[in-house]
């Protein structure tokens, strides 16, 4: 079977703000309303598998909802009833698993969901649906009611999660071997796809040794590792994950894995103590080893920490370098 447009999972974002609060401070990723079903015909004989899940609510019942998220501002103990709509845009019948889960910000500062095999403990656990699986004919949509029971002892603040529609037909290799596609394509330390000999994966969708690094710079680093592995050559020197983002004129950079840290070390600037954020550099340490560095409007300083993070330098070395900045 071949596919020319396929998604493994469709997601409806879920945000709940509890207590006597101002409007929710949580802002998920930019998410426009879902596109209407594609009108172009597939090539002769091609199987199209494509779908979308969105909050119900649109002027046109044939299009996905125009609400960008399921967002509520309620008190603990409240019960909310709502619905989502599942659209099968393809030309073949599909069976979906419908479930709710929790969300978090990953080490790259990006919106992410807990692994599919992990049970939600926050807002994802508050959601109930009348059925866990549903089959949708091609070109049709189904409205799925949901109930959200907020615990009476839920803490005030923002609780963020998602409702997902997953097509659980696992990917398979040429010999029928099942491939693990949970939270990306499972790969070994050199990018080899587990269960599929002779195939490598890099980039956002590749989960190397259980970890996804979603930035184009990491895709380039991974490609170098794969090239050496394909040729049977010695691997290139190890690199560290890196991302940057320009936000309102401020460049935010991160080198390394802050999720492994147990302490934060101010290295430059006063952004952590109420001063200007611009020019602030922060180190993340696991024990005494430097595992990550973040900078805010401090590009010329952050770059100089890459080697120290790669070497797992100690706290003293990180402070010593900061002292040279003047």
C-alpha positions in Angstrom: 0.0 0.0 0.0 1.3 3.5 -0.9 0.3 6.8 0.7 0.7 10.2 -0.7 -0.6 12.1 2.3 -0.6 10.5 5.7 -0.6 11.6 9.4 -0.2 9.1 12.2 -2.0 11.3 14.8 -4.3 14.2 14.8 -4.6 16.4 17.9 -7.1 18.7 19.5 -5.4 21.0 22.1 -6.9 21.2 25.6 -6.3 24.0 28.1 -8.0 24.5 31.5 -7.4 27.5 33.8 -8.5 26.9 37.4 -9.4 29.4 40.1 -10.1 33.1 40.2 -7.6 34.0 37.6 -7.1 36.4 34.8 -7.6 34.8 31.4 -5.3 31.8 30.9 -1.6 32.7 30.6 -0.9 29.5 28.7 -0.3 29.9 24.9 0.2 26.8 22.9 1.8 26.6 19.5 0.2 28.6 16.7 -2.6 26.4 15.3 -4.8 27.7 12.5 -8.2 26.1 12.0 -8.0 22.8 10.1 -8.0 22.9 6.3 -11.1 21.6 4.6 -10.9 18.2 2.9 -8.5 18.2 0.0 -10.3 18.5 -3.3 -7.5 17.2 -5.6 -7.9 13.6 -6.6 -5.3 11.0 -5.8 -3.2 9.4 -8.5 -4.9 6.3 -10.0 -4.7 3.4 -7.6 -3.1 5.4 -4.8 -4.5 5.0 -1.2 -4.9 8.3 0.6 -4.8 8.2 4.4 -5.4 11.6 5.9 -7.5 12.9 8.8 -8.0 15.7 11.3 -9.4 16.1 14.8 -10.7 19.5 15.9 -13.0 21.0 18.5 -16.6 20.9 17.2 -17.9 24.2 16.2 -18.0 25.6 12.7 -20.4 27.5 10.5 -19.8 24.8 7.8 -20.4 21.3 9.2 -18.3 19.9 6.3 -15.2 21.7 7.5 -13.1 21.2 10.6 -14.0 23.4 13.6 -12.8 27.0 13.7 -12.0 26.8 17.4 -8.3 26.4 17.7 -8.4 24.7 21.1 -10.7 23.3 23.8 -10.1 26.1 26.3 -11.9 26.7 29.6 -11.7 29.0 32.6 -13.5 27.2 35.5 -13.3 26.4 39.2 -12.2 23.1 40.8 -15.0 20.6 40.9 -16.6 21.8 37.7 -17.9 19.4 35.0 -17.6 20.4 31.3 -19.3 18.7 28.4 -18.1 19.4 24.9 -17.2 17.5 21.7 -14.6 17.1 19.0 -15.1 16.2 15.4 -13.0 13.6 13.6 -12.7 13.9 9.9 -11.5 11.2 7.5 -10.3 13.1 4.5 -8.9 10.0 2.8 -10.3 7.4 0.4 -10.2 4.4 2.7 -11.9 3.4 5.9 -9.8 4.0 9.0 -10.1 2.9 12.6 -8.9 5.3 15.3 -8.0 5.1 19.0 -9.3 8.2 20.8 -7.7 9.3 24.0 -6.6 12.2 26.1 -3.2 12.9 27.5 -1.1 15.6 29.3 1.2 18.2 27.7 4.4 19.8 28.8 7.2 22.0 27.5 10.2 19.9 26.5 13.9 20.7 27.0 13.8 22.7 23.7 11.0 24.8 25.1 8.6 23.3 22.7 5.0 22.1 23.3 5.1 18.3 23.6 2.9 15.4 24.8 3.8 12.6 27.2 4.6 9.3 25.5 1.5 7.4 24.3 2.2 4.4 26.7 2.4 6.7 29.7 -0.8 7.3 31.7 -1.8 10.9 32.1 -2.0 12.3 35.7 -3.2 15.8 35.1 -5.9 17.2 32.7 -5.7 14.2 30.4 -6.9 12.0 33.3 -10.0 14.2 33.8 -11.4 13.5 30.3 -13.9 10.7 29.6 -15.3 9.6 26.3 -18.1 7.1 25.5 -15.8 4.9 23.4 -12.0 4.4 22.9 -12.1 3.3 19.3 -14.1 4.3 16.3 -14.2 3.5 12.6 -14.8 6.3 10.1 -15.7 5.7 6.5 -13.8 7.6 3.8 -14.9 11.2 3.3 -17.0 11.3 6.5 -16.8 12.9 9.9 -18.0 11.8 13.4 -18.8 14.0 16.4 -17.4 12.6 19.6 -18.8 13.9 22.9 -16.3 14.4 25.8 -16.8 15.1 29.5 -14.2 16.8 31.6 -14.5 16.4 35.4 -12.2 18.8 37.2 -11.2 17.3 40.6 -12.3 19.4 43.6 -8.7 19.4 44.9 -7.2 20.4 41.5 -4.5 23.1 41.9 -5.1 26.6 40.6 -3.3 27.5 37.4 -3.1 26.3 33.8 -3.5 22.6 33.0 -2.6 21.7 29.4 -3.2 18.5 27.5 -4.6 17.2 24.3 -7.2 14.8 22.8 -5.7 12.6 20.1 -7.0 10.4 17.3 -4.4 7.8 16.5 -4.4 5.3 13.7 -2.7 2.4 15.4 -1.8 0.4 12.4 1.9 0.1 13.0 4.4 0.7 10.3 6.0 -2.4 8.9 9.3 -3.2 7.2 9.5 -5.2 4.0 9.5 -8.5 5.9 6.4 -7.5 7.9 8.4 -6.5 11.1 6.5 -4.0 13.2 8.1 -0.6 13.6 7.8 1.5 16.7 6.3 4.9 15.7 5.4 6.1 19.2 6.6 9.6 19.6 8.6 9.4 16.4 10.6 6.8 14.5 12.6 4.8 17.0 16.3 4.8 16.1 19.6 3.6 17.6 22.4 6.0 18.5 23.5 6.3 14.9 20.1 6.8 13.4 19.4 3.3 12.3 15.7 2.6 12.4 15.0 -0.1 14.9 13.4 -3.1 13.2 14.2 -1.9 9.7 17.8 -2.9 8.5 19.5 -0.6 6.1 17.3 2.4 6.9 18.2 5.6 8.9 16.1 8.5 10.0 17.1 12.1 11.0 15.3 15.3 11.9 12.1 16.1 13.9 10.5 12.8 13.5 13.5 10.7 14.5 13.8 9.5 18.1 17.4 8.6 18.7 18.0 6.6 21.8 14.6 7.6 23.1 15.1 11.3 22.5 13.8 13.7 19.8 15.7 16.9 19.1 13.4 19.1 17.0 15.6 21.7 15.3 17.2 21.9 11.9 20.7 22.2 13.3 20.3 18.8 15.0 19.1 17.3 11.8 22.4 18.4 10.1 24.4 16.9 13.0 22.5 13.7 12.7 23.0 13.5 9.0 26.8 13.6 9.5 26.5 10.7 12.0 24.4 8.7 9.5 26.8 9.3 6.6 29.7 7.9 8.6 27.6 4.9 9.7 26.5 4.2 6.2 30.1 4.2 5.0 31.3 2.2 8.0 33.6 5.0 9.0 34.5 6.2 12.5 31.7 8.5 13.8 32.3 12.2 13.8 33.0 14.0 17.1 29.8 14.1 19.3 27.7 17.3 19.2 25.2 18.7 21.7 21.6 19.7 20.9 21.1 23.3 20.0 18.2 25.5 19.1 17.5 29.2 18.8 14.4 31.4 18.3 13.9 35.1 17.8 11.1 36.5 19.9 10.2 40.1 19.8 13.7 41.2 18.9 15.3 38.9 21.5 17.3 35.9 20.4 16.9 32.9 22.7 19.4 30.1 22.5 19.9 26.8 24.2 22.8 24.4 24.0 22.6 20.9 25.6 20.0 19.0 27.7 18.6 21.1 30.6 16.2 18.2 31.4 19.2 16.4 32.9 20.0 19.3 35.3 19.3 19.5 39.0 20.7 23.0 39.5 20.8 26.4 37.7 23.8 28.6 37.8 23.6 32.4 36.7 26.7 33.0 34.6 26.1 36.5 33.1 23.6 39.3 33.5 20.8 39.8 36.0 17.8 38.4 34.3 17.2 35.8 37.1 17.1 38.4 39.8 14.7 40.9 38.3 17.2 42.8 36.1 17.2 43.1 32.3 16.7 39.7 30.5 18.8 40.8 27.5 22.4 39.7 28.1 21.6 37.0 30.6 23.3 33.6 30.3 22.3 30.7 32.5 24.1 27.3 33.1 22.3 24.1 33.9 24.2 21.5 36.0 23.8 17.9 36.9 25.8 17.5 40.0 28.9 19.5 39.1 28.7 18.8 35.4 27.6 21.5 32.9 24.8 19.9 30.8 23.2 23.0 29.2 23.5 26.7 28.7 20.7 29.2 27.8 21.2 32.7 26.6 18.9 35.7 26.0 20.2 38.3 23.7 23.7 37.0 24.4 24.6 35.1 21.2 28.3 35.9 21.3 28.6 34.5 24.8 26.5 31.4 24.4 28.5 30.1 21.4 31.6 30.0 23.5 30.0 27.5 25.9 29.4 24.8 23.3 32.7 23.1 23.9 32.3 23.2 27.7 28.8 21.6 27.5 30.1 18.9 25.1 32.9 18.1 27.5 30.7 18.1 30.6 32.9 20.8 32.2 32.5 21.5 35.9 30.9 24.6 37.5 34.3 26.2 38.1 35.1 26.1 34.4 31.7 27.7 33.5 32.3 30.5 36.0 35.8 31.0 34.8 34.7 31.5 31.2 32.0 33.9 32.3 34.6 36.0 34.1 36.4 36.6 30.8 33.4 38.3 29.3 34.2 41.5 31.3 
